[in-house]
Amino acid sequence: MAPTKQIETKPQVDPRDEPSAEWGWHGSFPKATQVMGWTIVFVLLAMLIGNHEGNVENLWLVGFAAVIAGMLVADIRRRRLSWRR
């Protein structure tokens, strides 16, 4: 009978660089990030409907929503094109 090979498993992240890799999962939540980001954009834009009289609030709400939406689109684009680089 031939001896079986033992597979050596190495963590993806070096524990010296990231101490948390030693005791647990080290990753991100890409789908949850997108869902919560777009939810925040929707809530910010929904706040445009209200009883405020000035437009300064509207500018800030639309500005924050545009910045967050831009970051989410950039994240989608980066994830889609990451394998090509």
N, CA, C and O atoms as a CHARMM CRD file, in Angstrom:
* protein
*
  340
    1    1 MET  N      0.82700  -1.16400   0.00000 PROA 1      0.00000
    2    1 MET  CA     0.00000   0.00000   0.00000 PROA 1      0.00000
    3    1 MET  C      0.88300   1.24300   0.00000 PROA 1      0.00000
    4    1 MET  O      1.84000   1.33800   0.76900 PROA 1      0.00000
    5    2 ALA  N      0.55100   2.19900  -0.87500 PROA 2      0.00000
    6    2 ALA  CA     1.35400   3.42400  -0.99500 PROA 2      0.00000
    7    2 ALA  C      1.01300   4.37500   0.15000 PROA 2      0.00000
    8    2 ALA  O     -0.14200   4.46900   0.56400 PROA 2      0.00000
    9    3 PRO  N      2.01500   5.07200   0.65200 PROA 3      0.00000
   10    3 PRO  CA     1.74600   6.03300   1.72900 PROA 3      0.00000
   11    3 PRO  C      0.92000   7.20500   1.19600 PROA 3      0.00000
   12    3 PRO  O      1.10800   7.64700   0.06300 PROA 3      0.00000
   13    4 THR  N      0.02700   7.68800   2.01000 PROA 4      0.00000
   14    4 THR  CA    -0.80800   8.81900   1.60000 PROA 4      0.00000
   15    4 THR  C     -0.07500  10.12200   1.86800 PROA 4      0.00000
   16    4 THR  O      0.66600  10.25400   2.84200 PROA 4      0.00000
   17    5 LYS  N     -0.29700  11.07500   0.98400 PROA 5      0.00000
   18    5 LYS  CA     0.32800  12.38200   1.14000 PROA 5      0.00000
   19    5 LYS  C     -0.48600  13.20900   2.12300 PROA 5      0.00000
   20    5 LYS  O     -1.71600  13.18600   2.11700 PROA 5      0.00000
   21    6 GLN  N      0.21200  13.91600   2.94100 PROA 6      0.00000
   22    6 GLN  CA    -0.45700  14.82500   3.86100 PROA 6      0.00000
   23    6 GLN  C     -0.45400  16.21000   3.22500 PROA 6      0.00000
   24    6 GLN  O      0.58500  16.72500   2.81400 PROA 6      0.00000
   25    7 ILE  N     -1.61700  16.78300   3.15900 PROA 7      0.00000
   26    7 ILE  CA    -1.75800  18.10600   2.56500 PROA 7      0.00000
   27    7 ILE  C     -1.50200  19.15000   3.64200 PROA 7      0.00000
   28    7 ILE  O     -2.12100  19.13800   4.70500 PROA 7      0.00000
   29    8 GLU  N     -0.58400  20.04300   3.34400 PROA 8      0.00000
   30    8 GLU  CA    -0.27500  21.11000   4.29200 PROA 8      0.00000
   31    8 GLU  C     -1.17700  22.30700   3.99700 PROA 8      0.00000
   32    8 GLU  O     -1.21300  22.80700   2.87300 PROA 8      0.00000
   33    9 THR  N     -1.88700  22.74900   4.99400 PROA 9      0.00000
   34    9 THR  CA    -2.76000  23.90000   4.80900 PROA 9      0.00000
   35    9 THR  C     -2.09600  25.13500   5.40900 PROA 9      0.00000
   36    9 THR  O     -1.58200  25.11700   6.52800 PROA 9      0.00000
   37   10 LYS  N     -2.12700  26.17900   4.64100 PROA 10     0.00000
   38   10 LYS  CA    -1.56000  27.44900   5.09000 PROA 10     0.00000
   39   10 LYS  C     -2.65200  28.50500   5.05200 PROA 10     0.00000
   40   10 LYS  O     -3.46300  28.52000   4.12600 PROA 10     0.00000
   41   11 PRO  N     -2.68400  29.37300   6.02700 PROA 11     0.00000
   42   11 PRO  CA    -3.68700  30.44000   5.97700 PROA 11     0.00000
   43   11 PRO  C     -3.38800  31.41400   4.84800 PROA 11     0.00000
   44   11 PRO  O     -2.23000  31.61600   4.48100 PROA 11     0.00000
   45   12 GLN  N     -4.43400  32.01300   4.30200 PROA 12     0.00000
   46   12 GLN  CA    -4.27700  32.98100   3.22000 PROA 12     0.00000
   47   12 GLN  C     -3.56800  34.24200   3.70500 PROA 12     0.00000
   48   12 GLN  O     -2.82200  34.87200   2.95700 PROA 12     0.00000
   49   13 VAL  N     -3.80700  34.59800   4.95200 PROA 13     0.00000
   50   13 VAL  CA    -3.24800  35.81800   5.51600 PROA 13     0.00000
   51   13 VAL  C     -2.22000  35.42300   6.55900 PROA 13     0.00000
   52   13 VAL  O     -2.47300  34.55300   7.39100 PROA 13     0.00000
   53   14 ASP  N     -1.07500  36.05200   6.51500 PROA 14     0.00000
   54   14 ASP  CA    -0.02500  35.77500   7.48000 PROA 14     0.00000
   55   14 ASP  C     -0.41800  36.35500   8.84100 PROA 14     0.00000
   56   14 ASP  O     -0.71600  37.54700   8.92600 PROA 14     0.00000
   57   15 PRO  N     -0.42700  35.55500   9.89800 PROA 15     0.00000
   58   15 PRO  CA    -0.81100  36.06500  11.21600 PROA 15     0.00000
   59   15 PRO  C      0.08900  37.19700  11.72100 PROA 15     0.00000
   60   15 PRO  O     -0.31900  37.96700  12.59000 PROA 15     0.00000
   61   16 ARG  N      1.28800  37.30100  11.19300 PROA 16     0.00000
   62   16 ARG  CA     2.15100  38.41300  11.60700 PROA 16     0.00000
   63   16 ARG  C      1.64400  39.73300  11.03900 PROA 16     0.00000
   64   16 ARG  O      1.81100  40.78700  11.65500 PROA 16     0.00000
   65   17 ASP  N      1.02300  39.67000   9.85800 PROA 17     0.00000
   66   17 ASP  CA     0.46600  40.88500   9.26300 PROA 17     0.00000
   67   17 ASP  C     -0.90000  41.22600   9.84500 PROA 17     0.00000
   68   17 ASP  O     -1.20100  42.39100  10.10600 PROA 17     0.00000
   69   18 GLU  N     -1.70600  40.22100  10.04000 PROA 18     0.00000
   70   18 GLU  CA    -3.06600  40.39300  10.56100 PROA 18     0.00000
   71   18 GLU  C     -3.25200  39.46000  11.75100 PROA 18     0.00000
   72   18 GLU  O     -3.52300  38.27500  11.55900 PROA 18     0.00000
   73   19 PRO  N     -3.11500  39.95900  12.96200 PROA 19     0.00000
   74   19 PRO  CA    -3.23800  39.07600  14.13600 PROA 19     0.00000
   75   19 PRO  C     -4.58600  38.37200  14.23800 PROA 19     0.00000
   76   19 PRO  O     -4.65800  37.28200  14.80600 PROA 19     0.00000
   77   20 SER  N     -5.64300  38.95200  13.71300 PROA 20     0.00000
   78   20 SER  CA    -6.96000  38.32500  13.82300 PROA 20     0.00000
   79   20 SER  C     -7.06700  37.06400  12.97200 PROA 20     0.00000
   80   20 SER  O     -7.96600  36.25500  13.20300 PROA 20     0.00000
   81   21 ALA  N     -6.19000  36.87100  12.00500 PROA 21     0.00000
   82   21 ALA  CA    -6.24300  35.69100  11.14700 PROA 21     0.00000
   83   21 ALA  C     -5.94100  34.41500  11.94200 PROA 21     0.00000
   84   21 ALA  O     -6.31000  33.31600  11.52800 PROA 21     0.00000
   85   22 GLU  N     -5.28100  34.57000  13.06300 PROA 22     0.00000
   86   22 GLU  CA    -4.91800  33.42500  13.87700 PROA 22     0.00000
   87   22 GLU  C     -6.13900  32.79100  14.53700 PROA 22     0.00000
   88   22 GLU  O     -6.18300  31.57100  14.69000 PROA 22     0.00000
   89   23 TRP  N     -7.12500  33.58300  14.92800 PROA 23     0.00000
   90   23 TRP  CA    -8.24200  33.06500  15.70800 PROA 23     0.00000
   91   23 TRP  C     -9.56000  33.04400  14.97100 PROA 23     0.00000
   92   23 TRP  O    -10.54900  32.56500  15.52500 PROA 23     0.00000
   93   24 GLY  N     -9.62600  33.54200  13.74100 PROA 24     0.00000
   94   24 GLY  CA   -10.93400  33.52000  13.09700 PROA 24     0.00000
   95   24 GLY  C    -10.90000  33.83100  11.62700 PROA 24     0.00000
   96   24 GLY  O     -9.84600  33.93300  10.99900 PROA 24     0.00000
   97   25 TRP  N    -12.08800  33.97600  11.10800 PROA 25     0.00000
   98   25 TRP  CA   -12.26600  34.24300   9.68600 PROA 25     0.00000
   99   25 TRP  C    -11.80200  35.65200   9.36700 PROA 25     0.00000
  100   25 TRP  O    -12.04200  36.57900  10.14200 PROA 25     0.00000
  101   26 HSD  N    -11.14500  35.81800   8.23900 PROA 26     0.00000
  102   26 HSD  CA   -10.61400  37.11400   7.85100 PROA 26     0.00000
  103   26 HSD  C    -11.10900  37.39800   6.43600 PROA 26     0.00000
  104   26 HSD  O    -10.52500  36.92400   5.46100 PROA 26     0.00000
  105   27 GLY  N    -12.16200  38.15600   6.33200 PROA 27     0.00000
  106   27 GLY  CA   -12.72100  38.41500   5.01900 PROA 27     0.00000
  107   27 GLY  C    -13.66800  39.58700   5.04800 PROA 27     0.00000
  108   27 GLY  O    -13.63100  40.41300   5.96000 PROA 27     0.00000
  109   28 SER  N    -14.53300  39.65300   4.02700 PROA 28     0.00000
  110   28 SER  CA   -15.48600  40.75400   3.94000 PROA 28     0.00000
  111   28 SER  C    -16.84400  40.19700   3.51900 PROA 28     0.00000
  112   28 SER  O    -16.98400  39.01300   3.21300 PROA 28     0.00000
  113   29 PHE  N    -17.83400  41.07900   3.51100 PROA 29     0.00000
  114   29 PHE  CA   -19.19500  40.72100   3.13400 PROA 29     0.00000
  115   29 PHE  C    -19.57800  41.53000   1.89900 PROA 29     0.00000
  116   29 PHE  O    -20.26200  42.54400   2.03800 PROA 29     0.00000
  117   30 PRO  N    -19.16300  41.12400   0.69100 PROA 30     0.00000
  118   30 PRO  CA   -19.40200  41.96000  -0.48800 PROA 30     0.00000
  119   30 PRO  C    -20.87800  42.16200  -0.81700 PROA 30     0.00000
  120   30 PRO  O    -21.26500  43.27100  -1.18700 PROA 30     0.00000
  121   31 LYS  N    -21.70800  41.14000  -0.69800 PROA 31     0.00000
  122   31 LYS  CA   -23.12900  41.30000  -1.03100 PROA 31     0.00000
  123   31 LYS  C    -23.83200  42.17000   0.00900 PROA 31     0.00000
  124   31 LYS  O    -24.64000  43.02800  -0.34300 PROA 31     0.00000
  125   32 ALA  N    -23.53100  41.95300   1.27200 PROA 32     0.00000
  126   32 ALA  CA   -24.15700  42.75000   2.32600 PROA 32     0.00000
  127   32 ALA  C    -23.72700  44.20900   2.22100 PROA 32     0.00000
  128   32 ALA  O    -24.52100  45.11000   2.49300 PROA 32     0.00000
  129   33 THR  N    -22.49500  44.44500   1.83400 PROA 33     0.00000
  130   33 THR  CA   -22.01100  45.81900   1.66400 PROA 33     0.00000
  131   33 THR  C    -22.79600  46.52300   0.56700 PROA 33     0.00000
  132   33 THR  O    -23.20200  47.67300   0.73600 PROA 33     0.00000
  133   34 GLN  N    -23.01200  45.84900  -0.54600 PROA 34     0.00000
  134   34 GLN  CA   -23.76800  46.44100  -1.64600 PROA 34     0.00000
  135   34 GLN  C    -25.22400  46.68700  -1.24700 PROA 34     0.00000
  136   34 GLN  O    -25.76800  47.75700  -1.51900 PROA 34     0.00000
  137   35 VAL  N    -25.85200  45.70800  -0.60900 PROA 35     0.00000
  138   35 VAL  CA   -27.25500  45.85800  -0.22600 PROA 35     0.00000
  139   35 VAL  C    -27.42400  47.01200   0.75400 PROA 35     0.00000
  140   35 VAL  O    -28.31000  47.84700   0.57400 PROA 35     0.00000
  141   36 MET  N    -26.60200  47.06800   1.77000 PROA 36     0.00000
  142   36 MET  CA   -26.72500  48.13600   2.76500 PROA 36     0.00000
  143   36 MET  C    -26.37000  49.49100   2.15900 PROA 36     0.00000
  144   36 MET  O    -26.99100  50.49900   2.49600 PROA 36     0.00000
  145   37 GLY  N    -25.38200  49.52700   1.27200 PROA 37     0.00000
  146   37 GLY  CA   -25.01500  50.78400   0.62300 PROA 37     0.00000
  147   37 GLY  C    -26.15400  51.35500  -0.20100 PROA 37     0.00000
  148   37 GLY  O    -26.46200  52.54200  -0.09700 PROA 37     0.00000
  149   38 TRP  N    -26.78500  50.51800  -1.02100 PROA 38     0.00000
  150   38 TRP  CA   -27.90000  50.99400  -1.84200 PROA 38     0.00000
  151   38 TRP  C    -29.11200  51.33500  -0.98300 PROA 38     0.00000
  152   38 TRP  O    -29.89200  52.22200  -1.33300 PROA 38     0.00000
  153   39 THR  N    -29.27500  50.64100   0.13500 PROA 39     0.00000
  154   39 THR  CA   -30.35600  50.98800   1.05800 PROA 39     0.00000
  155   39 THR  C    -30.13600  52.37600   1.65100 PROA 39     0.00000
  156   39 THR  O    -31.07700  53.15900   1.77700 PROA 39     0.00000
  157   40 ILE  N    -28.91400  52.67300   2.00700 PROA 40     0.00000
  158   40 ILE  CA   -28.58900  53.99800   2.55400 PROA 40     0.00000
  159   40 ILE  C    -28.83000  55.08100   1.50600 PROA 40     0.00000
  160   40 ILE  O    -29.35700  56.14700   1.82400 PROA 40     0.00000
  161   41 VAL  N    -28.44500  54.81200   0.25300 PROA 41     0.00000
  162   41 VAL  CA   -28.69100  55.78500  -0.82100 PROA 41     0.00000
  163   41 VAL  C    -30.19300  56.03100  -0.95800 PROA 41     0.00000
  164   41 VAL  O    -30.62300  57.17800  -1.07700 PROA 41     0.00000
  165   42 PHE  N    -30.99200  54.96400  -0.94300 PROA 42     0.00000
  166   42 PHE  CA   -32.44300  55.10900  -1.06000 PROA 42     0.00000
  167   42 PHE  C    -33.01500  55.91100   0.11600 PROA 42     0.00000
  168   42 PHE  O    -33.86200  56.78200  -0.08200 PROA 42     0.00000
  169   43 VAL  N    -32.55700  55.62000   1.32600 PROA 43     0.00000
  170   43 VAL  CA   -33.06400  56.33100   2.50000 PROA 43     0.00000
  171   43 VAL  C    -32.68700  57.81500   2.43300 PROA 43     0.00000
  172   43 VAL  O    -33.50400  58.67500   2.76100 PROA 43     0.00000
  173   44 LEU  N    -31.47300  58.11200   2.01700 PROA 44     0.00000
  174   44 LEU  CA   -31.06900  59.52000   1.89400 PROA 44     0.00000
  175   44 LEU  C    -31.93800  60.25800   0.87700 PROA 44     0.00000
  176   44 LEU  O    -32.34700  61.39500   1.11400 PROA 44     0.00000
  177   45 LEU  N    -32.21600  59.61800  -0.23900 PROA 45     0.00000
  178   45 LEU  CA   -33.04500  60.26300  -1.25000 PROA 45     0.00000
  179   45 LEU  C    -34.51300  60.33900  -0.81000 PROA 45     0.00000
  180   45 LEU  O    -35.23100  61.25400  -1.21400 PROA 45     0.00000
  181   46 ALA  N    -34.96000  59.39200   0.00700 PROA 46     0.00000
  182   46 ALA  CA   -36.32300  59.44600   0.52600 PROA 46     0.00000
  183   46 ALA  C    -36.48700  60.59900   1.50700 PROA 46     0.00000
  184   46 ALA  O    -37.59600  61.09900   1.69400 PROA 46     0.00000
  185   47 MET  N    -35.39800  61.02400   2.13100 PROA 47     0.00000
  186   47 MET  CA   -35.46200  62.15000   3.06600 PROA 47     0.00000
  187   47 MET  C    -35.69100  63.48200   2.36000 PROA 47     0.00000
  188   47 MET  O    -35.91900  64.49700   3.01700 PROA 47     0.00000
  189   48 LEU  N    -35.63300  63.48900   1.04200 PROA 48     0.00000
  190   48 LEU  CA   -35.93400  64.71900   0.30600 PROA 48     0.00000
  191   48 LEU  C    -37.40600  65.10600   0.47000 PROA 48     0.00000
  192   48 LEU  O    -37.76600  66.28000   0.37800 PROA 48     0.00000
  193   49 ILE  N    -38.24500  64.10200   0.71300 PROA 49     0.00000
  194   49 ILE  CA   -39.66700  64.35400   0.93300 PROA 49     0.00000
  195   49 ILE  C    -39.83400  64.71000   2.40400 PROA 49     0.00000
  196   49 ILE  O    -39.63400  63.86600   3.27600 PROA 49     0.00000
  197   50 GLY  N    -40.19500  65.93700   2.67500 PROA 50     0.00000
  198   50 GLY  CA   -40.34500  66.33800   4.06700 PROA 50     0.00000
  199   50 GLY  C    -40.87700  67.73900   4.18100 PROA 50     0.00000
  200   50 GLY  O    -41.32900  68.33000   3.20000 PROA 50     0.00000
  201   51 ASN  N    -40.82300  68.26000   5.36800 PROA 51     0.00000
  202   51 ASN  CA   -41.39400  69.56800   5.61300 PROA 51     0.00000
  203   51 ASN  C    -40.33900  70.67000   5.71800 PROA 51     0.00000
  204   51 ASN  O    -40.63200  71.74600   6.24000 PROA 51     0.00000
  205   52 HSD  N    -39.12500  70.42800   5.23700 PROA 52     0.00000
  206   52 HSD  CA   -38.11400  71.47800   5.29900 PROA 52     0.00000
  207   52 HSD  C    -38.33200  72.47600   4.16700 PROA 52     0.00000
  208   52 HSD  O    -38.83200  72.12500   3.09900 PROA 52     0.00000
  209   53 GLU  N    -37.95000  73.71900   4.42000 PROA 53     0.00000
  210   53 GLU  CA   -38.23000  74.78200   3.45600 PROA 53     0.00000
  211   53 GLU  C    -37.03000  75.13000   2.59400 PROA 53     0.00000
  212   53 GLU  O    -37.19600  75.49500   1.43000 PROA 53     0.00000
  213   54 GLY  N    -35.82300  75.02500   3.13800 PROA 54     0.00000
  214   54 GLY  CA   -34.63400  75.41300   2.38000 PROA 54     0.00000
  215   54 GLY  C    -34.12100  74.28700   1.50800 PROA 54     0.00000
  216   54 GLY  O    -34.50600  73.12900   1.67000 PROA 54     0.00000
  217   55 ASN  N    -33.24700  74.64100   0.58100 PROA 55     0.00000
  218   55 ASN  CA   -32.66600  73.63400  -0.30300 PROA 55     0.00000
  219   55 ASN  C    -31.27200  73.19800   0.12100 PROA 55     0.00000
  220   55 ASN  O    -30.67900  72.32300  -0.50900 PROA 55     0.00000
  221   56 VAL  N    -30.74600  73.79700   1.17700 PROA 56     0.00000
  222   56 VAL  CA   -29.41700  73.39400   1.63600 PROA 56     0.00000
  223   56 VAL  C    -29.43100  71.93300   2.07400 PROA 56     0.00000
  224   56 VAL  O    -28.51000  71.17600   1.76700 PROA 56     0.00000
  225   57 GLU  N    -30.47600  71.54500   2.78900 PROA 57     0.00000
  226   57 GLU  CA   -30.59300  70.15400   3.21900 PROA 57     0.00000
  227   57 GLU  C    -30.66500  69.21500   2.02400 PROA 57     0.00000
  228   57 GLU  O    -30.07000  68.13800   2.02700 PROA 57     0.00000
  229   58 ASN  N    -31.40100  69.64100   1.00400 PROA 58     0.00000
  230   58 ASN  CA   -31.52700  68.81500  -0.20500 PROA 58     0.00000
  231   58 ASN  C    -30.17700  68.62500  -0.88000 PROA 58     0.00000
  232   58 ASN  O    -29.86200  67.53000  -1.34500 PROA 58     0.00000
  233   59 LEU  N    -29.38600  69.67900  -0.93400 PROA 59     0.00000
  234   59 LEU  CA   -28.05900  69.57600  -1.56200 PROA 59     0.00000
  235   59 LEU  C    -27.16800  68.59300  -0.80700 PROA 59     0.00000
  236   59 LEU  O    -26.46600  67.78900  -1.41900 PROA 59     0.00000
  237   60 TRP  N    -27.19900  68.66200   0.52000 PROA 60     0.00000
  238   60 TRP  CA   -26.38300  67.74000   1.31000 PROA 60     0.00000
  239   60 TRP  C    -26.85400  66.29700   1.13700 PROA 60     0.00000
  240   60 TRP  O    -26.03500  65.39000   0.98500 PROA 60     0.00000
  241   61 LEU  N    -28.15900  66.08400   1.16000 PROA 61     0.00000
  242   61 LEU  CA   -28.68600  64.73100   1.00700 PROA 61     0.00000
  243   61 LEU  C    -28.33800  64.14100  -0.35500 PROA 61     0.00000
  244   61 LEU  O    -27.89100  62.99800  -0.44900 PROA 61     0.00000
  245   62 VAL  N    -28.54500  64.92200  -1.40300 PROA 62     0.00000
  246   62 VAL  CA   -28.22900  64.44500  -2.75400 PROA 62     0.00000
  247   62 VAL  C    -26.72000  64.26400  -2.90500 PROA 62     0.00000
  248   62 VAL  O    -26.27000  63.32200  -3.55700 PROA 62     0.00000
  249   63 GLY  N    -25.94300  65.15800  -2.30800 PROA 63     0.00000
  250   63 GLY  CA   -24.48400  65.04200  -2.38900 PROA 63     0.00000
  251   63 GLY  C    -23.97400  63.77200  -1.72800 PROA 63     0.00000
  252   63 GLY  O    -23.17500  63.04000  -2.31200 PROA 63     0.00000
  253   64 PHE  N    -24.43700  63.50900  -0.50000 PROA 64     0.00000
  254   64 PHE  CA   -24.01700  62.28100   0.18700 PROA 64     0.00000
  255   64 PHE  C    -24.48300  61.04500  -0.57200 PROA 64     0.00000
  256   64 PHE  O    -23.72600  60.08300  -0.70300 PROA 64     0.00000
  257   65 ALA  N    -25.71100  61.05400  -1.07000 PROA 65     0.00000
  258   65 ALA  CA   -26.22600  59.90900  -1.82600 PROA 65     0.00000
  259   65 ALA  C    -25.39900  59.68800  -3.09300 PROA 65     0.00000
  260   65 ALA  O    -25.11800  58.54400  -3.45200 PROA 65     0.00000
  261   66 ALA  N    -25.00800  60.76600  -3.77400 PROA 66     0.00000
  262   66 ALA  CA   -24.21100  60.63900  -5.00100 PROA 66     0.00000
  263   66 ALA  C    -22.82000  60.08300  -4.69900 PROA 66     0.00000
  264   66 ALA  O    -22.30700  59.25100  -5.44800 PROA 66     0.00000
  265   67 VAL  N    -22.21900  60.53500  -3.61800 PROA 67     0.00000
  266   67 VAL  CA   -20.88200  60.04000  -3.25200 PROA 67     0.00000
  267   67 VAL  C    -20.93900  58.55200  -2.91300 PROA 67     0.00000
  268   67 VAL  O    -20.09800  57.77700  -3.36800 PROA 67     0.00000
  269   68 ILE  N    -21.93000  58.15200  -2.11500 PROA 68     0.00000
  270   68 ILE  CA   -22.05800  56.74100  -1.74200 PROA 68     0.00000
  271   68 ILE  C    -22.37000  55.88800  -2.97100 PROA 68     0.00000
  272   68 ILE  O    -21.80800  54.80400  -3.12600 PROA 68     0.00000
  273   69 ALA  N    -23.25800  56.36300  -3.84300 PROA 69     0.00000
  274   69 ALA  CA   -23.57900  55.61500  -5.06500 PROA 69     0.00000
  275   69 ALA  C    -22.34400  55.48900  -5.96000 PROA 69     0.00000
  276   69 ALA  O    -22.11300  54.43600  -6.55300 PROA 69     0.00000
  277   70 GLY  N    -21.56100  56.54900  -6.05800 PROA 70     0.00000
  278   70 GLY  CA   -20.32100  56.48300  -6.84200 PROA 70     0.00000
  279   70 GLY  C    -19.34900  55.45800  -6.29000 PROA 70     0.00000
  280   70 GLY  O    -18.71100  54.72800  -7.05000 PROA 70     0.00000
  281   71 MET  N    -19.23200  55.40000  -4.97700 PROA 71     0.00000
  282   71 MET  CA   -18.34600  54.40800  -4.35800 PROA 71     0.00000
  283   71 MET  C    -18.85300  52.98900  -4.59900 PROA 71     0.00000
  284   71 MET  O    -18.05600  52.07700  -4.82100 PROA 71     0.00000
  285   72 LEU  N    -20.16800  52.79700  -4.55800 PROA 72     0.00000
  286   72 LEU  CA   -20.72900  51.47100  -4.80200 PROA 72     0.00000
  287   72 LEU  C    -20.53700  51.03900  -6.25400 PROA 72     0.00000
  288   72 LEU  O    -20.22700  49.87700  -6.52000 PROA 72     0.00000
  289   73 VAL  N    -20.71600  51.95700  -7.18500 PROA 73     0.00000
  290   73 VAL  CA   -20.49800  51.64000  -8.60100 PROA 73     0.00000
  291   73 VAL  C    -19.02100  51.32900  -8.85000 PROA 73     0.00000
  292   73 VAL  O    -18.69900  50.40400  -9.59500 PROA 73     0.00000
  293   74 ALA  N    -18.13000  52.09600  -8.23100 PROA 74     0.00000
  294   74 ALA  CA   -16.69400  51.82900  -8.37600 PROA 74     0.00000
  295   74 ALA  C    -16.33900  50.45800  -7.80600 PROA 74     0.00000
  296   74 ALA  O    -15.49500  49.75400  -8.35900 PROA 74     0.00000
  297   75 ASP  N    -16.98000  50.07800  -6.70400 PROA 75     0.00000
  298   75 ASP  CA   -16.73400  48.76200  -6.11500 PROA 75     0.00000
  299   75 ASP  C    -17.21300  47.65200  -7.04500 PROA 75     0.00000
  300   75 ASP  O    -16.52400  46.64600  -7.21900 PROA 75     0.00000
  301   76 ILE  N    -18.39100  47.83000  -7.64200 PROA 76     0.00000
  302   76 ILE  CA   -18.90200  46.84100  -8.59600 PROA 76     0.00000
  303   76 ILE  C    -17.95500  46.72000  -9.78500 PROA 76     0.00000
  304   76 ILE  O    -17.63800  45.61700 -10.23100 PROA 76     0.00000
  305   77 ARG  N    -17.51300  47.85700 -10.28800 PROA 77     0.00000
  306   77 ARG  CA   -16.60900  47.84700 -11.45100 PROA 77     0.00000
  307   77 ARG  C    -15.27500  47.19800 -11.11000 PROA 77     0.00000
  308   77 ARG  O    -14.72700  46.44000 -11.91000 PROA 77     0.00000
  309   78 ARG  N    -14.74900  47.49700  -9.91700 PROA 78     0.00000
  310   78 ARG  CA   -13.47100  46.91500  -9.49200 PROA 78     0.00000
  311   78 ARG  C    -13.59000  45.39900  -9.35500 PROA 78     0.00000
  312   78 ARG  O    -12.68800  44.66800  -9.76400 PROA 78     0.00000
  313   79 ARG  N    -14.67400  44.93200  -8.79500 PROA 79     0.00000
  314   79 ARG  CA   -14.86300  43.48300  -8.62400 PROA 79     0.00000
  315   79 ARG  C    -15.05200  42.79300  -9.97500 PROA 79     0.00000
  316   79 ARG  O    -14.58200  41.67200 -10.17100 PROA 79     0.00000
  317   80 ARG  N    -15.73300  43.45100 -10.89800 PROA 80     0.00000
  318   80 ARG  CA   -15.99200  42.83200 -12.20000 PROA 80     0.00000
  319   80 ARG  C    -14.72100  42.76500 -13.04500 PROA 80     0.00000
  320   80 ARG  O    -14.52800  41.80600 -13.79200 PROA 80     0.00000
  321   81 LEU  N    -13.86300  43.75900 -12.93700 PROA 81     0.00000
  322   81 LEU  CA   -12.67600  43.81900 -13.79100 PROA 81     0.00000
  323   81 LEU  C    -11.41100  43.35700 -13.10300 PROA 81     0.00000
  324   81 LEU  O    -10.33800  43.43100 -13.70100 PROA 81     0.00000
  325   82 SER  N    -11.49200  42.87800 -11.85700 PROA 82     0.00000
  326   82 SER  CA   -10.28700  42.51700 -11.12000 PROA 82     0.00000
  327   82 SER  C     -9.54200  41.33500 -11.73700 PROA 82     0.00000
  328   82 SER  O     -8.31600  41.27000 -11.64600 PROA 82     0.00000
  329   83 TRP  N    -10.25200  40.41000 -12.35700 PROA 83     0.00000
  330   83 TRP  CA    -9.59400  39.24300 -12.93600 PROA 83     0.00000
  331   83 TRP  C     -8.87400  39.56200 -14.22900 PROA 83     0.00000
  332   83 TRP  O     -8.05300  38.76200 -14.67700 PROA 83     0.00000
  333   84 ARG  N     -9.14900  40.69700 -14.84500 PROA 84     0.00000
  334   84 ARG  CA    -8.53100  41.04600 -16.11900 PROA 84     0.00000
  335   84 ARG  C     -7.18500  41.72900 -15.95600 PROA 84     0.00000
  336   84 ARG  O     -6.41500  41.80900 -16.91300 PROA 84     0.00000
  337   85 ARG  N     -6.89500  42.21200 -14.78800 PROA 85     0.00000
  338   85 ARG  CA    -5.65000  42.97100 -14.59400 PROA 85     0.00000
  339   85 ARG  C     -4.51800  42.11000 -14.18600 PROA 85     0.00000
  340   85 ARG  O     -3.40800  42.60300 -13.98600 PROA 85     0.00000
